[in-house]
Amino acid sequence: MSKKKEKIECDFKLDTPCGGDVEYVKIFGGSCCLPICENHLQEHKEIMTLSANGYDVEEILNQTPEWRKKEYLTLQLSGLVSEDVEL
């Protein structure tokens, strides 16, 4: 008899729906470990990348997810996105 795997729920609540696989990720400099879905992890990476590139955090959080994605992609096309941004 096989055990049924318990489904992990995403605990990283943003204004967008969850999506993709959920895994435990250390964020905020390793100060906490949360189950986060792929969609929200990507959004968090975008926010952290914008912040690392001089965007004001309050401004970032007041904007729509679409705006953040557009700004992130602009940085990415400019070659300014580093894959090792601290989550």
N, C-alpha and C positions, 0 to 999 in steps of 0.2 A: 504494500500500500504506500503510495507516494504522498508526501506532505504537500499541501497546497501552499504556494509561496504567498506571503502577505504582500499586498500591493502598497507601495510607499506613496504617500500623498505629498505633493509639493507644498512647502510651508512658506515659500517666498511670494508674497502677495503683491502683485503689481496690478495696474489697471487693464491688463491684457489677459486673455485666457491661457491656461496651462497648455502645454503641448510637448510631445516627445517623451523620451524616457526620463525617469526621475532617479537621481543618485545623490548621495551625501557629498557635499562640497564644503571645504573650509573657505570661508569668506572673511572680509574685513581684517586682513592680515593674519588670518588663522585664529581670530578671537572667538569664532563660533563656527559650528558645523551644522548645516541645514540640508534637508532634502529639497532639491531644486530641480525643476523640469528643464529640459533643453531650451525651450523658448525663453524662460525667465533667466536662465544662466546667460544666454546670449544678450538679453537686454541689460543685465547687470554689467556684462563686459563692455557694452557700448557706453553705458553711463560712466564707468570707471575710466575708459579710454578718453572720453570727452573731458572728464575732469583732469586727467593727466596731461592733456593738451591745452590747458589753460581756461577751459570753459568754467563758468561759475556754477557750483553744484546746485544752488537754489534755482538758477535759471534752467539748468538741465532738467530738474525734477518738475518744474512748472510747465515744461513743454510736453507736447504729445509724443507718444512712442514713434509715430511716423516722422516727426521732426528729428528726434534723436537718431533714428535709423539713417535718415538722409545725411545728417552731419557726420555720423560715423562712416558712412560709405564715402563721403567726400574726403575725409581724412585717409581712408583706406586707399582710394584712388591716387591720393597725393603721396602715398608711400609713408605716411606718418603713423600708421597703426602698428604697434608692436604686439606680437602674440603673447608676450610675457607680462602683460598688465596685471598688477596685483589685484586679485579679486577680494 
